[in-house]
Amino acid sequence: ASKDYTEPGVMTLYHTTSPEVAALILKGGFKPGSDGWCGGAIYFLDTPVLPESKYSPTTTKDGAILEAKVDMGRMAIMDDKCSAGYGLGVQAAVEHGFDSVSFDPGDGVEFVIADDSRVRSIRRYQ
């Protein structure tokens, strides 16, 4: 069986959004979104380019990419539906002592945090 968590330390991660929202995030930090596989949370990739398959038809905005340094703490490794034996999504992970989540819905790994307290820095990448 694979380990159900890892402690990768501080990771350099990327978040695609609109230039308008990027400016707000740079001013006031990330705010958890309202939907997604792992629930209302903040979602990142470890590559700057958001694959077409990851666009949400209702919520994805693009035109800007932010680079964030994120302290992942204890990162739960969840299945392709962002689920584990103890529950679903980032809230379940946090309730079970984890700080973050990684999961792969089938088109590449996503990294998820519940709120931006784990974000150490943010800069405009593109």
C-alpha positions in Angstrom: 0.0 0.0 0.0 1.3 3.5 -0.8 1.7 5.9 2.1 -1.4 8.1 2.5 0.5 11.3 3.1 3.8 13.0 2.4 5.6 16.1 3.8 7.0 17.9 0.7 7.8 21.1 2.6 7.4 24.4 0.7 6.3 23.8 -2.9 6.3 26.3 -5.8 2.8 26.1 -7.2 0.7 27.9 -9.9 -2.8 29.2 -10.0 -4.5 30.4 -13.3 -7.0 33.3 -13.0 -8.1 36.5 -14.7 -5.8 39.6 -14.5 -8.5 41.3 -12.4 -8.6 38.5 -9.8 -4.8 38.2 -9.9 -4.5 41.8 -8.8 -7.0 41.2 -5.9 -5.1 38.0 -4.8 -1.8 39.9 -4.8 -3.4 42.5 -2.6 -5.4 40.4 -0.2 -4.4 36.8 -0.6 -6.2 33.8 -1.9 -9.8 33.1 -1.0 -11.2 29.6 -1.1 -13.4 28.9 -4.1 -16.9 27.6 -3.7 -16.6 24.4 -5.7 -14.2 21.7 -7.0 -13.5 18.1 -6.5 -12.2 18.7 -3.0 -14.8 21.2 -2.0 -14.4 25.0 -1.3 -10.7 25.4 -1.3 -7.7 26.8 -3.1 -6.4 24.8 -6.0 -2.9 24.8 -7.5 -0.8 22.9 -10.1 2.9 22.3 -10.0 3.2 23.6 -13.6 2.3 27.1 -14.8 0.1 25.9 -17.8 -3.5 24.9 -16.9 -4.5 22.1 -19.2 -7.7 22.6 -21.1 -9.2 19.5 -19.3 -8.9 21.3 -16.0 -11.0 24.3 -17.0 -14.2 24.5 -15.1 -16.9 25.8 -17.6 -18.5 28.0 -15.0 -15.6 29.3 -12.9 -12.3 29.2 -14.7 -10.9 32.6 -15.7 -7.6 33.0 -17.4 -5.1 35.6 -18.7 -2.9 35.6 -15.6 -0.9 33.0 -13.8 0.2 33.4 -10.1 3.2 31.6 -8.6 2.9 30.8 -4.9 5.3 29.3 -2.4 3.1 27.1 -0.3 4.1 25.2 2.9 2.2 22.0 2.4 2.7 20.6 5.9 1.3 17.1 6.1 -0.2 16.6 2.7 -2.9 13.9 2.4 -2.8 11.9 -0.8 -6.3 11.3 -1.9 -7.9 9.3 -4.8 -9.1 10.6 -8.2 -12.4 11.9 -6.6 -10.5 13.7 -3.7 -11.6 11.0 -1.3 -9.8 8.8 1.3 -11.0 6.2 3.8 -11.8 8.9 6.4 -13.8 11.2 4.1 -14.1 13.5 1.2 -12.2 16.6 0.3 -9.9 19.0 2.0 -12.2 19.6 5.0 -12.1 15.8 5.9 -8.3 15.9 5.5 -7.9 18.9 7.8 -10.2 17.3 10.4 -7.9 14.3 10.3 -4.7 16.3 11.0 -3.6 17.1 7.5 -2.7 20.6 6.2 -3.1 20.0 2.5 -4.2 17.5 -0.2 -2.9 16.2 -3.4 -5.1 14.2 -5.8 -5.1 13.3 -9.5 -8.6 13.4 -11.2 -7.0 11.7 -14.2 -5.4 14.6 -16.0 -2.6 15.5 -13.6 -2.0 16.1 -9.9 -3.7 19.1 -8.2 -2.6 20.5 -4.9 -5.3 21.8 -2.5 -5.2 23.9 0.7 -8.2 24.9 2.8 -7.2 28.6 3.2 -4.3 30.8 2.5 -2.6 30.6 5.9 -0.1 28.1 4.3 0.8 30.5 1.5 4.3 32.0 2.1 4.5 34.3 -0.9 2.6 35.1 -4.2 3.9 36.7 -7.3 2.6 37.4 -10.8 4.2 34.7 -13.1 2.4 35.7 -16.3 
